[in-house]
Each structure stands twice: as structure tokens, then as C-alpha cells.
Amino acid sequence: MRRLLTSQQFLMIYSGILTVVFAVTVLTGFRPAAATQKFEQINVERINLVEPDGTLRLVISNKALAPGIIIKGKEHPHPDRKTAGMIFFNDEGTENGGLIFGGERDKNGKQSSYGHLSFDRYEQDQIFTLDAQEEGSTNSVGLRLIDQPAYPIQDLLAVLDRTKDLPADQRQTELNKFLQAHGTAHQRLSLYRTSNGAVELKMKDTEGRDRLVLGVAADGSPALHLLDEHGKVVGQLPPAK
């Protein structure tokens, strides 16, 4: 009788161990080595691509789930990003470029279309962009090079957060004070096919003022203009008549 009791106890203990092992396996998410999966079609509203440690590297989303401004993994509201696209993030989980696009025909029949590709400075806004835009019967396509200030964009976001409950004019005053003290972005070069059919290359100084403008008008006539810091033409080809 004693031997039979001991055998029963052994079976109970053995069964309990197996139960614990099975539970631990399930709860710890044990799975076999990753295998390549093949899908014929996937419908999804947003995809977050992350590193093994969880650091965000890419967001692909529709318009409704577009991310805000994400700096080192912390998200801040974006003032006007309501569009589908792809937003890229650096090794620290900070936004550093993106591709957005959209277009529609409104209730009045007016058509619009746009695409935008940008590359950002470290912890700052875009420094190189490619754009295409259409509004009704007009359209433009071009690229821009932009100087961004050296301060981290978190400082600007802090001002926006601090003033979010102020009246619009007071908030703008505080924002202007910050920008005057810390500096603003300045466009240095643009190459565009303009809405009136011309093609223009504009090179600017460090304050964003046009200093050299090379263009071909819609009628095919070329022109080169050199300008001083006040925008006055100091030289041109063909020469002024």
C-alpha cells in the first residue's frame, strides 16, 4: 500500500511539472525560429516597423492614423499632418524624413494632387525636399535646399506646448520671440517648374534672399539676373535694353 501511494505521488508531481512547463512555454511566447511568410494581399491601416529593442524606424499609415512629431520615441501633436505616407526615423526613434502624398476632387469639381519627399537635419526639420503639387489648372514641381537652425526642435515644441491654451495672437507673439532669439530656417536654393509654365533656378544668401535667378519663361526666353541684398538687379543677361 505504501509503494502504491508513493507511485501516485510521483505521477502527481510529474504531471504538475509538465503543467508548469507547458504554462511557462505559452506565457513566455515560445515560438520556433522565424520563418518567411508570404501573403497574397494584406489590408492594413498602419504599420510600425521597429528594431528588436522596440525603437521605431518607419511608419506606413493612412490619413486617419498619420503620426504626430516623434522625437526619441515621444510623440507630439503635428500642426497639419493629415495625409497618408511613410515617415522614417533615425536610430534614436526621431523623425528624419518622409514621403507623403494625396489628391482629390472636391465637391465643386476642383482637382488637387500632391507629393512630398523630405530629408531632415538631426533633431530638426527638413533640409532637402522634392515636391509636386496641382491645384485646379495650375501645377508646380521642384526641389529645395534649406538651412535649418542648430537648436533642437524640442525647444520649439516646448514653446508650442507651453502656449497652446493662449489666444492665437498671444501664442504667435511668443512664437515670434522664440524664433527671433534662436533663428529660423532659410531656403538657399530652389529649382522649380512654376505654375505659369516657367522654369526657375534661384540661389539665395544665408538670409534667404534671392541673389541669382536663372530662368526660362513659358515663351522660351531665357534670362539671368544678379541681385543685391535689397533685391535690386545689379546685372543681367540678356542686358537690359
Secondary structure, DSSP 8 states (H G I E B T S, - for coil): -HHHHHHHHHHHHHHHHHHHHHHHHHHTT---S------S----SEEEEE-TT--EEEEEE-STT---EEETTEEE--SS--SEEEEEE-TTS-EEEEEEEEEEE-TTS-EEEEEEEEEE-TTS-EEEEEEEEEETTEEEEEEEEEE--SS-HHHHHHHHHHTTTS-HHHHHHHHHHHHHHH---EEEEEEEE-TTS-EEEEEE-TTS-EEEEEEE-TTS-EEEEEE-TTS-EEEEES---
